[in-house]
């Protein structure tokens, strides 16, 4: 039952991540291309295109955190696991707990930043995008990363159960 629920959530999250990454990256590439074309072709610089690219880099970084959790591409050192294979599941469990803690901090502190930006009513310099919209990516991706980590932990648990059942007594 839990596997089916996680499968549905995975499809929804993958759709959101894929399209957000695609659309934001395409917007940045198009605006950067136009900016470079105008700068070198007509000696006219667009200030907003560089600001857009900067904001897109920030957004795609946090979307990438959730996507990287899904495919287990988070930064890690697995020398101990390679040297002592028995420690694989305990170390993976500990790493997943740390990821849960980090994603929880992203949600908590990200929400505090969103509230603070909403209270101060700040905008980006050139495009005048409300900063609370940009900071809202932190708690959203924190929640997605938290759920993705729970999915990974569930997969690890199933693999551990299968490995334990396959061991001869």
C-alpha positions, 0 to 999 in steps of 0.5 A: 500500500505504501509503495503505491502511494509513494509511486503516485507521489513520485510521479507527481513530484517528477512531473513538477521537477522536470517541468520546472527545471525545463521551463526555468532553464529554457527561460534563462537560456533564451533571455541570456541568448537575447542579452548576448545577441543585443550586447554584441550585435547592437551594443545594447545591454539588457540588465534584466536578463542577467538578473533572471539567469541569477534567479533561475540558477538559485531556483534550479539548485533547490529543485535539483536537491529534490531530484538528486534525492530521488536518484541518490545523487547527493554528495557522499563518501562511501569508502567505508561501505566499499571496505566493509559492506556490512555497514551499508544499511546502517550508514545509509540509514544514518545518511537518510536521517541527516538528509531528513534533518536538513530538509526539515531545516530547509522547511523551517528556516525557509518559511521564516525567510518567506515570512520575513520577506513578506513583512518587509515587502522587498523586491528584486532590483531590476525585475521587481519580483517579490522576494517572498516568491523566490524564497518560497522555493526553500520550504517547498523543496524542503518538503519535497526533499523530505518526502523523497528521503522517506521514499528512499528510506522505504526502498532501503528498508525493503532491500534490507528485508529482502537481503536479510531473507535471502541470507542462509540461516 
